[in-house]
Amino acid sequence: MCKIIKEERYIYEKRKKCFFCSTLLVIFMVSILFTGTTVKAVTANPEDNINLVVLFNDNTIDTKVEDFIIESGGKIVSNLSKVGGLEVKCKSALIPKIQAYDTVKSLAPNHNIKLPKEKTIEFKNYGKRKITANSANNNQPGDLYNLYQWDIKKVTNDGKSFEICTGNHDVVIAIVDSGIKKDHPDLEKNFMGGKNFVSKDFNGDETETGDVDDINDRLGHGTYVAGNIAANGRTKGVAPNIGFKSYRIFNSKGDTNATIVSSAIIEATDDGAKVINLSMSGYDLKGKCYWTDPKTGIKHSLGDDMAEYELYKRAIKYAIKHNVTVVTAAGNDGVDCHNAKKITEFLNTQNGDEGFKYEGLAYEIPGNIKGVINVSATGTTDEIAKYSNYGDKFIDVTAPGGDSSKTGTINDMCLSTAINDSGYMFGEGTSIAAPKVSAIVGLLLCENHSFTPKEIVKIIYKTSEKLDDNKSKEYYGAGLANAYEALAKYK
């Protein structure tokens, strides 16, 4: 369900050797940046229950199907009643029987999304090498913003947008991610609560208790994303006084799945969030999916399209229908996401050893879903970052995400809040670009609560800075998003 947390060209080439061993979701751990997700098919052990997404023809769940699954020894893990979906654990023998119900549109394995390790620079370690003791430890408001946050300065016109609007707590941005360090001094004033969606012992993680209030960030990515939006201390976000909530979807091992992500989107919408930030990226199929049971050799058709893809679409459509603007990261594989056939080849290569076969066209998600604002990443020179995904009619706008491929230094990376001892970290990725756009959306809504998602998109388009004479829309979409221009013209 997770579409999905989307680095550099050398990373892309490394992945390419195993033919895109990962779909991406940019995630940070204390000193490690995660910018790709490995989406592995559910292990098809015939003696175990298989985890499935079951999607119905409309947004109404057929209770007869629920009853049948339970009576046949299966289990209903999640009920997404508002979008007509179920997460089910059952024996593979039930697959054709579930499909036989006329009310079932499709079903598919609920793929696990795993986060591989990627590159960052730890602020504390860098400070010991390069920063003087006074500059690294003076702990003055805005000192790190002044020294390092070129990306925030670029989006805000060197802080000029702060003179118009810095946000308020009447507008809440939902950060669907790895949780939050809620007592971080740069974030605590704008933190407004949240919820955990990771179930007890999820994917064998015994540290997970299933406590809905446990939104503590084990990985660091959610905290990093929040800083780009709402930091107000030594670092600054694009909207330093806006409210945000945290919806945790990853366990301590960096695992999640589509039903968890979709549930979080729906919950954030029902909680009254006006913006949802999805700093994640993955790939999914619109076509036919087959699974061959390794024990029996029987080939199962799992439907005409991937239920996960449709579930994502329904969850995002639900949010937009309720006047919520959804912002997504384009992903960090350096892939032309307009080429759907290549992505299908990737899925077959990645999941073929699990007995899965895909036919049709595959797409990056959630960025490909209609209605979202999909964001690519640029570096200090406003050129597309080497790691950033791109594609004709795929990218809506771009924003600074950092790109150290040219110099390899922190001068081309982005500083934000972290869960490590220093509280800060340098990194790069499209998941760093997307929250800057989410913050701009939030600021616009603070100025005018009546803006609809469609109106917001038009404003972002019209006020973005045109790059490369507007000739490279496959990289930049409408251009470089700018908070000052948006607020100055539409406050």
N, C-alpha and C positions, 0 to 999 in steps of 0.2 A: 504494500500500500504506500509504502514510502517512495516517494519519487525522489528524491532524493536526489548532505553534507557533503555542489558539487563540490601537475603544477607547473612544472617547467618542462621545456622540450626534452631535456635529458631524462626526466621522469617519464614523460610520455613514451620516449623511445625504449626505456627499460620495460615499461608495461607492454609495449608492442611486441617484444620478444616472446611474450607468452600470449600474444594477440589480445591485447587489452585485458590483462588479468584482473582489472578492476573497473567498476563503475564508480563514480566519485561522489564523495560527500566530504567536504572539507571539515576536518575535526582536529583540534589541538589537544595534546596531552602535555602536562607540565612543561617539558622542553621539546616536544615533538609536535609538528603540525600534521594533522591528518587532512589530506585534500582529495581523497578518493575513496570510494566504497567498493568493496568486492561483494557483488550480489551473487551468492551461490544458491543454486537450486536446493530445495529441501531434500536432504538425503533420503533416497528411496530404499530404505531397508524394509523389505516386505513383512518383517515380523513386528515392525513398529507402526504406530499410527502416523499417517501423513497429515501435514498441516495444510489446509486448503482455505482459499477464499471462495465463498459461494455467493454469486450475485444473482438477484432476481430481476424479472423483466421490468419492474418499476420500483418505486421506493417502498414497496410493501413486502415484508417478509412473509412467506407462506409458512404458517405454523405447522402445517402438516409435514413439511420437510424437516422442520426442527424436531418434531415428535419422532419421525422415522429415524433420524440420525441417532437420537438418544436411545430409542428402543433397540437399535441395532448395535449398541455398544459404543457409539461415538460420543463425542463431547462438543458442546457449543462453548467455544472459548470467549468469543466476543460477539455481541449483537449490535450491529450498526443500523438500528431501525430507521433512522432518518434518511438513510441513503440506500436502503434495501440490500444490505450485505451481512454475511455471517463469516466468522472465522471458526473453522471446524477442525477437529482432530478425529480421524477415523481410519479404518483399514482401507487399503486401496480397492478392495473388492466392492466397496460401496459406491465408488465413483460412477459407474454406469447407471446404478440405481438412482442416485441423486439426479443425474442428468436426465433421467427419464421423466421427471416432473416437468410439465409444461410451463410452470412458473419460473423455472430456473433458466436464466439467460446464459450463464457460463460459470465455470469454476476453474481454478488454477492453483498451483502450489503457492503457498505464501512464502516467497523467497526471503531468506535471511540476508540482511545487509550488514556486511562486516567492514570495519574501518581499518585500512592499512596505514602504516606509519609514513609520514612525510616530513618535510623540512621546515624548521623555524630557527630563530636565534633567540636564546634565552636572554632576557634583559639583564639579569643579575650577572651572568657570566660575561656578557659583552661589556657591562659597566666596569668590571674589574680590569679589562684589557684596554678599553678605549676612553671611558668617561672619567673625568676627575671626580674626586670624592664629593666635592661641593655640588657639582651639577647633578650627580647621581642620587644624592641623599638630602637635598635641601627641602623636599616635601612641601613645596609651595604650590598653591592652586595654580594650575595651568603651566607649570614649569616644563613638564614633559610634552605638553601640547606645543609650547613655543619652540622646543628643541627639535622634535621629531615628527610631529603629525602633519606632514606635508599633504597627506591625503584628505584629512578633514579640512585643512585650510583651502585646498583646491575646490572642494565641494561647496564651502561656505563663503567663497571669495575673501579669504583671509579673515574670516570672522564677521564679515559685514552682515551676513544673514542673522547673526545673533542680535543685531540691533533692531531687527524687525520682529523675530519670534524665536524663542528657544524651546517652546513647547509647554505643556501643562499636563496635569493628571486627569483632565476631562477626556482626553484621548489616550487610549491604551494600545500599545503595540505588543502583539503576542509573538514571543520568540520560541518557535517550535524547534527544540534542539536538545543539547545534552544536559540541560539544567543550568544552575546559576550559583555563583558564590555570592549569596545574598548579603553578606556583611562586608563585601568589598567597599572600601571607603569612597570610591568613585561612583559606585552604583547604588548603594543602600538607600539614598534619598529618593530615588525614582522607582525602586522595586515595589511592586504592588501585589505580590503573591504569585501563585501558580499551582501546578498539579503534576504528579508523576503518573505516567501511563505504562511504566514497565512493571510487568506482573512478577509475582514471587517466583524465584528460581528461574527466571526467563533465560532460556538457552543454557541452562546448567549453571547460571551465576548464583551461587549460594549467598552472595552479599545482598541480593535483592529480596526485600521482605514483602514487596507489594504495597507498602505504605504510600497512599496517594499524596501525602504531604512531603514525601522525601524527594525534593527537587535539588538536592545537593549535587553540584557538578563534579563528576569523577574524571571527566576528560578535558575540560577547559574550553571547549569550543563555544558552548553557549555563553559563557562569561566573556569570551573574546568578542563574539558577535554583539552582545549587549553594550559593550564599550563603544563600538562604532556608532551605536544609536544614541545612547543615553548617558555616557560617562560625564561626570561633572566633579572633577577633582584635579589631580595632577594631569590627567588626560581629559580630553573633551570628546564628546560625541557630536554628531551633526545636530541633534536635538537635545541639548544638555539638561533640559528640565521636563522632558516628556515622561510619562508613566509607561512602564512595561511589565508584562507578566511572563513567567517562564513555564513552558510545558515540556517536561522531560520525556524523551522518547528513546534514549540510549541507555543500555546498562553499562556496568563498569568495564565490560569487555569491548564496548563499542558496537553492540548488536542492536538491531531493531527490525521491524518488518512493516509491511504496508498497512495492516489493520491498526497498528499502534499509531502510525503517523496520521492516518485518516481520522481516527478517533480524536486525536489532539486538535486537528483542524476544526472538527465539528464542535468540540468542547470550547475552544477559544472563541468561536463564533457565538455560541450560546452565552458565553460569559460577557459578551459585549465589547470584545476587542474590535477596533476599527481597521487595524492593519495586521496581517500575518506575515512574518518573515520566515521563509523556508530556505535556509542556507544549506541546501543539499541537492544532489543530482544523481540520477540513475537512468537506466534504460529499460524499456518494456516493449511488448509486442502488440501489434494489431494484425492479427492473422490467426493461424491455427497452431495450437500447441499440443504435442503428443508426448506421452510418457510410457516407456516400456518397462513393465514390472520385471526386475532382474531375476526373480524367482520363477515366475511362470512363463516369461517371454511374451506375455499378452501386451499388445499395444493399445493404450487408452487414448482416445481423443478427448482433450480437456476443454474443448469449446472453440468457438469461432474467433474469439479474441481473449486476451489476457484479462482475467477478472480484476487483477490488481490495477491495471491501467484504467479500467472503467471505474473502479472504486476511487482512485485518485481524482478522476474527473468529477465524479459525483460529489465528493467531499469539497473540492474547490468550487464547484458550481453552487453548492449549498452556502458556502461562505460569501461568494459574490452576490448571490440572490439576497442575502441579508446585509448587503451594503458594506461588505468587508473587502478591502483591497489586498490582494495576495502578491507578494514579491518573491521571486525565486532566483537562485544562482544558476548560471548557465553550465557550470561544471568545469573541471580542470584537466581534461584529457587531451586538450589541443585538437579536438575532433570536429570535423565538419558535420554538424548534426542535421544538415539538410539531406545528407546521404543515408536514407533509411535502410537501404540494402546492406550497407557495410555494418550497421549496428546489429542487424539480424545475424550476420555472419559471426559477430562478436558473441552474441547470446548462445549460438550453437557451439562455438568453440569452448566457451566457458562452462556450459552446463551439460554438454553432450555425454561426459563420462558418468553423469547421474541418470542417464536414460531419457533425457529430454531432447526433443526435436522441434524446432520452430520453423514455420513457413509463413511468409508474409513480410510486412514492413515493421521495423522497430523504431522507436523514438526515444529521445531523451525526455525524462520526466523528473520533476513536474513542469519544467520550462516550456515544453511543447504544448501544454494544455491551454486551451483558449481562455482568455480573460486575465491571465497572470501578467505581471511585468517581469520579463526575463532579462537578467543583467549579466553582461560580460565584464571582464576586468581589464584595466589599463595600468601602465606603470607611470613613472614620473614624467616621461616624455609624451604622454597621452597616446602612445601606440598600444595596440592590442598586446596583452601579455602572452608570452609564448605558450603558457599552459592553458589559456582560456579556450573553452569550446566556442564555436562560432557557427554561422550558417545563415543563408539567405532566408528571410522571413522567420528566423528563429530568435534573433536578438532584438529586444525592444530598445534598450538603452545600455550605456556602459557607465562604469564608475571606477574610481581608483581602487585597485586591489593589490598593487605592488607587483614588481617584476625584477628580481635580482639577477636575472640571467646575463645581463650585460656587465655588471660590476661585482656581483656576489657580496654586496655589503648591505648593511641595514639602511643605508641612504635611499635604497629603492624598495624597501619593505615598509610595512605598516605597523605602527605600535598601537597596542590596545591592552585592555584589562585582562588579567590571567589569574589562574588559581595557584600559581607557584609562590615561593616565598617572597619574591620581589613584588609580586602583584601585577607584573607587566610582561609583555612578550612582543617580539617582532614576528610578523608572518606575512604570507601572501596567498591570494586565492580569490576565486569568484564569490566565495562565501563571505569574504570581507568587503567585496563591492556591493553585494545585494543589500545589506543592512543600511548602507548609506542612503539608498533609494527609499527603503522603508521609512527611514527617519524623515526624508523630504515629504513623503506622503503624510506622515503624522503631523508635520508642521502645517501643511496646507489644511488639514482637517481641523487643527486647532484654530486656524483663522476663519474657516468656513465649514461648519459641521454638515452642511447640506450637500457637499460634493459627493457624487456617486463614483464608484470605481471607474466607470467609463470616462467621466469628466476628469478624474485624476490622471488617467492615462494620457488624455489629450494635453493636459497641462504639462506633464513631464516631457512629452514629445516636443511641444512648442518651445519650451524654455531650455532645452538641452543645447549645449554648445556643439555645433556641427564640426566634425573631424574629417580630415582628408577631403575637404570640399564636398562632403556628403556623398562621396563615391564608394565608400566601403561599408555599406549598411550591413553586410554580412558579419562584420566585426563589431560595429558600433551602434547599429540600429539608428535611432533618431539622434544619437550623439551622447556627449558627456553630461550626465545629470548634474544640475546646479541648484542648490537650495536658495541662494540669493535671488537668482533670476526668477525662479518659480514664485517666491514670496513677494518680490517686488512688483510683479505683474498681476498676481492673483490673490493678494491678501484680502 
